[in-house]
Amino acid sequence: MEKRLIDTLIRIVQSEETQFLDRAGLRDFRQRYGIGFPVGTTRVRFSDKDKAEIVALLKAQTGIDATQVKPGAWEGLTRAEALDLGHNEKLARGAVKRDRISVKAIPGQTLKLSGQQLTLPEYAHVDINWREISAVGHPVALVVENYEVFDGLHRTEIASALAQAGYEDALVLYRGDATESRKDNVLAFLAAFELPVILFGDIDPASLVEASRFPNARAITVPADPEFAFKEFGNRALYARQVGPAFEQLLDTASPGLRAASRWVHAYRKGLVQESMIGRGVQITIFPVVSTAWHLLTIDHGASE
C-alpha cells in the first residue's frame, strides 16, 4: 500500500466528513476492498462502519493505528524512525488473506464443497482459499453482510425463510470486511462458480444501494412484518447519515424488492441493522431484486460441479 494512499485513508478516518473526492487511488482502493460507495460521479462516501474497516485494514497490513498517527507523519523520517509508526515490512506484503473466503451451511444442513460434506457446530465456519474449491454442491449463495449475524446465523429466522422458498440448502458466505473474507475475494468466487445470490444484510440506504449493484443478485431478505421491525428496532440516525441521491433513485426502481425496502426506509426515516434480527424471533421473507417475472425456483438447482 503506497504512502500517499495511507495518508489519504488516515485523513478519511480522522475526518468528521463522510464524503470525499473519488480520485484514482481512492477509487482503486474502494473497488479492491469493497469499502465505501460512490456518490454521483466524483465523490465517495465512507460511513462510520467503513472507517472502522479502514482502521482494521491499515492495522493488519501496515501496523499503523490510523486513529493515532497523523497524516504525512513519514515526511523527513529515516527508515528506522518510520518503523515506530508502522511495521514497514508489512507494506511490501500482498493483500491480507488473499483469495480466502468464509463459508458455512444453513443451520441444519451440511457444507458441500469439492465433493465432500462437512457438518459444522454452531458458531463455526470454514476459512478456505476459494481457488482450491473444485465444486460447489449448493444451488445458490446467501451473502451475509455482518459478521455477528454470519457467526450466529442459527439465532435468526433465515433457515425458515429459505425453506419456504425451496432454498434451505444455500451456501452461506460472509460478505467480508477489511481482513476476513474480503469482498473482492467473495465476488471472484461467486463469479467463478456463477452462483445466483440472495443478499442478507441491513435494510438501510447504504446496504440497499450496494444491493442494487451486487453482481448476480436475485433477491434480498426483508422482515416479514416491516412495521413492527422498523418501529421496534429502526435507527433514525442511520437513515440521516446515509440518505442521498443514489438511495432516492431506488424509490422508483423497477426492482420490486429494492423498491419496497427503500420505501419502507423512506417512510419510517429509519435504517434497520441486521443484528436486530438475532435472537428476537423477527420473521424474514425473501423479495426478488430483478424486475422481470421471477421466483427462486427458476434458479437451476443443479450443483455447480
Beta strands, then each sheet from edge to edge (+ up, - down):
strand 1: 19-21
strand 2: 37-39
strand 3: 43-45
strand 4: 100-105
strand 5: 111-113
strand 6: 116-118
strand 7: 126-129
strand 8: 141-144
strand 9: 171-174
strand 10: 197-200
strand 11: 217-223
strand 12: 284-288
sheet 1: 1+ 3- 2+
sheet 2: 7+ 4- 9+ 8+ 10+ 11+ 12-
sheet 3: 5+ 6-
end
